[in-house]
């Protein structure tokens, strides 16, 4: 039996993953909120790390050493104008920026192909296979999304996959990702009313930079960021919740998320099975 490690940022994402598993249980004690469950013959360990690259790196360190595959599952902002709320992205590559340079981690083609194959029959629209941009700060407004799309030609943007890609590379395990579009390219999170817009702007300004070389585990850089990360997470959660309420009323996004979740989780651990 292989063990698959899955990292999420938000409790909403965690619940969606756990909903696809059987025999789930909370793991205690644990450095980060953690659960285990089963998908077919495979053990799935889910760690909820929080929002951003620093939080994702800490969550990755909380994964058990026995894992044979790392997954990044959750929401993303849309960058490709053709993507709508509820569309599913199966990343073929993760890109991020460090010191003004673009870095890239390619996902194993067999993982991408298998995920796309099992998701296509159950989704209203086929999953988008393409690049996922992992940003160091919240990409909230339409202009910033357009600029990121022009730089990287990425389908979507999130904030955790780059840290997990580096962890996977350092530990010699493959990485896959699965993202559901929450806010499309034409929707600015800063257009949300009241405190939600303020929270997104503050979160973007507070998010830690990767300009110093991108070592997310560096003690000097991590010093003093815990309070900022917690504040960032709370504000981002409020913004995500407001966006979800709006998206549900306009696009009924729950169905594609449930379908993707139920089919992808058993399909992800493919290294011991047929391609």
Protein Blocks (a to p, Z undefined) as FASTA:
>chain_A
ZZdddddfbfklmmmmmmmpghiacddddfbdcddddehjbccddddebgcjklmmmmmm
mpcfkbcbdcdedddddfblkbcehiacddfbdcddeehiacdddddfklmmmmmmmmmm
mpfbdcddddddddfbdcfbfmlmmmmmmmnopabdcfklmmmmmmmmmnopacdddddd
fbdfklcfklpghjllmmmmmmmmmpccfknnopakbmklmgoplmmmmmmmmmmmmmmm
mmmmmmmmmnopmlmmmmmmmmmmmmmmmmlmcZZ
